[in-house]
Amino acid sequence: MNNTLEVKNLCKKYPAFELKSISFDVPKGYISGFIGPNGAGKTTTLKSILGIINVEDSAVNLCGNNICDIGVVMDTPFYPDEWTVAETGAALAPFYIGWNVSEYNKYVEKFNLDKKKKVKDLSRGMKVKLQLAAALSHNAKLLILDEPTSGLDPVAREEVCDILQEFISDGEKSVLFSTHITADLEKIADFIVFIVNGEIIYSGTKDRFVEKYRRIAGQTIDENLTPHTIGRRKHGTGFEAMINSADMAKFSGFSIEPVSIDEIIIFINRESGVANNE
């Protein structure tokens, strides 16, 4: 499979946190969701890929493209507060060979952005839309987005998801975006990259990721079975946990159900000890 981005052995050390030899690919023509609990390393990874922060060791391959072929939407825009929406487009244009003024104006209008309004006066959702308008206006081959739908109402989120699907429709472009809104992932993501405590614990198709696990529940559990559970939690009427689908035969006497992406994140985060209330 052709890739738009390949990340190999990316490492970054802080006093209280470390990216531990991060490796994953972003396949061409697909949307990849980058997920994990708060503080897992998603934003650090994205900023490392973009060269915003220095890393100790890494190999980031843009697969024939260059940094100008990336459209970026970060949690907080890097634009000066005093720029207006119109001035933002004019200021960015010289940095991109493929900048298209008509495309920028089209998305500014589509997102109902006031060209005379200053960046500092935009709501969080409008700042996301402004960055997205810029990211889509210079013939980017890869979009890297950090929480692109955060702060948007459901209608705007749906619109953004539609735009991302349209962006990759020619089979030559790709999207990598981190998000806590897993409903968006379930709707449009083809691949999942899952990071916990600075380590990639899954990278592959979304369907395989969801099929990999099951949720179980019961009143009690034999101690011989507990090592096969993930994120076990006791409650008033029994317990719940997650298991690998390959282990379902061991739990034939329990209630077994499919899990959502949200639940997978919660159970694995609980297993890591971050949110264990047992």
Secondary structure, DSSP 8 states (H G I E B T S, - for coil): --EEEEEEEEEEE-SS-EEEEEEEEEETTSEEEEE--TTSSHHHHHHHHTTSS--SEEEEE-TT--GGGEEEE-SS--S-TT-BHHHHHHHHGGG-TT--HHHHHHHHHHTT--TTSBGGGS-HHHHHHHHHHHHTSS--SEEEEESTTTT--HHHHHHHHHHHHHHTTTSS-EEEEE-S-HHHHHHH-SEEEEEETTEEEEEEEHHHHHHTEEEEEES---TTTGGG-EEEEEETTEEEEEEEGGGGGGGTTSEEE---HHHHHHHHHHHTTSS---
